[in-house]
Amino acid sequence: MDVVIKMRDSIANVAAEILTANSSVFSNLINDLGLKEIEIEDFDPDTVRVFLTLIEGTEIVHIIQRQHFRELHKLSVVFDVKWLTRHCRGWLSDRIENIDYDTTFGICLFILHESLYIQQKWKIEDFTELLIEKREKYDFSHLIYEQLADFDSGIHEKEELDIFLKLCAGTTHFLLRALIERAAKEQALSDNTKYLLENINLALCFEQNRALYHELFDAISSIPNLTNANLKLILKLSTESTKNSFSRQQLVPKTMLCDMLALEEREDTYETLDDALQIVRSGEVLNMFGVLDLLVKVTALHPPEFEEAKTFVDSLEEHFKDKPSRKASKGYVDIMLSAMTSSNHEHKFQGVMLIEMIRDSEKLVSKHDHLCFSYELPVVTDLMKSPVVKFIQYCIRQTPIPTLIGTALSNKIILFFRLKKLGFFDCKESGECGIAVKLVHQKGMYSKLELSTEDADYQASGYRFHNLLSAEKMHFYYKVSGPTSDGIQFTVANQLMGRWSKWWFTNNSYKSFLGDSIKEMCIECKCKGSI
């Protein structure tokens, strides 16, 4: 039996069994309600024809084209054609993954609009999150400038403005230009402009583009119908941003990144979640990366029950509520979860439960990665016997190499890390951005690592340091990866490298977990931080 599908400009006859096999909605309309004619007149007829063609299986899915995507995806959701919904979303994900510096403005604009539409209509953030992760390969500043400077484009939702700001994180020039143009066209301070002013990093704007910063506040003060409340807001924002800017510049020339001896000595001071929370509240642990490192040992010795884990997470949220820059990245949490699931902890699933609670907390975990400095160091297994000592010896023996330079000056080594995500800075100077980390030997296999801002330490590298980076907002750690004895790749991460074998694997031996046939592993020194 055929069912008549009525479109705005024509009709189509489609076999009932095909419609009902592909769609629960069609099944209900045809089998339960007995309809023989179904109207689909709210959608573009050309897209409906593509939709029916795909359902009938006469064409393969790669015929999806940009002009049909939104309506086709909507049809697949409205009529519950699950396989087509997956294909449409996979098609959009592929377009996002393929973004690079050669991607045209038009394609990026299309991807941005569709990602925002899906988030706003169905509360699905996967595509905007994926788009934000592409900042390293594409400068979205021009794109966002066009969206914000176009005053006639209508009112943007707050969540849309949040995405715009994240896509331009650390790059202020075009955001300032867009706000100046908006202010020049406004008769009164609009809700969108006010929201942007309250949420943009004005201290960073002041530091990077002081002339544009002053031009912006001149333009805002010239808006004809400013209310007294808005005038007070503008004065407050201007005062706070300049004050924060000057205080930020005093942050840290030589702040400690990692004190390995102190970490080792602290190992004997905690075993439970209450112990870990006391360390956090004492100020010894500055961010959620450090908290996660504590939990490796705690979950191995005293795996928490549900209520205990929930109370602990609630306490962390309260402690870090005014410190958004201290969140861990979701990628780091995922490493923890994967490693804990693969480990031989006797009660590992209680640990997994706790880490999942943390991962699901927006107050503790950022969905997007932080600024990342890293160097990947391949090492053979016998170097793992004394990891830090061997690592220091390796640095001295192998210098100089492009992104890691070891300087054998008495007991000091300087490691230089290239900034991977240059798009976070509006940096016009030549050369590369990076950080110098002093590795100062303490005793035995222990060293302390300090972030340096001294010009002399940077001369040999050619890298340039930005005083927007603060060691108190950074977390230095080692990531170790390699295959298990059955060939499955695993990765673990911890600030004190020697601890990964003791607490990730209860027998204190990586060999039994990996198998004696493993010849190579990989150590990656990473430093993550936020502005």
Secondary structure, DSSP 8 states (H G I E B T S, - for coil): -EEEEE-SS-EEEEEHHHHHHH-HHHHIIIIIT--SEEE--SS-HHHHHHHHHHHHTSS-GGG--HHHHHHHHHHHHHTT-HHHHHHHHHHHHHHHHT--TT--HHHHHHHHHHHHHHHHHH---HHHHHHHGGGGT---HHHHHHHHH-GGG----HHHHHHHHHHTTT--HHHHHHHHHHHHH-SS--HHHHHHHHHS-HHHHHHH-HHHHHHHHHHHHT-TT--HHHHHHHHHHHHHHHHHHHHHTTS-TT-EEEEHHHHHHHGGG--SHHHHHHHHHHTS--SHHHHHHHHHHHHHHS---HHHHHHHHHHHHHHTTT-GGG-EEHHHHHHHHHHHHHS--TTHHHHHHHHHHHHT-TTTEESS--EEEEEEEEEEGGGGGSHHHHHHHHHHHH-S-SS-----BTTEEEEEEEBS-GGGS---SSSEEEEEEEEEEEETTEEEEEEE--HHHHTTT-EE--TT--GGGEEEEEEEEEE-TTS-EEEEEESSTTHHHHHHSTTS-HHHHH-TT--EEEEEEEEEE--
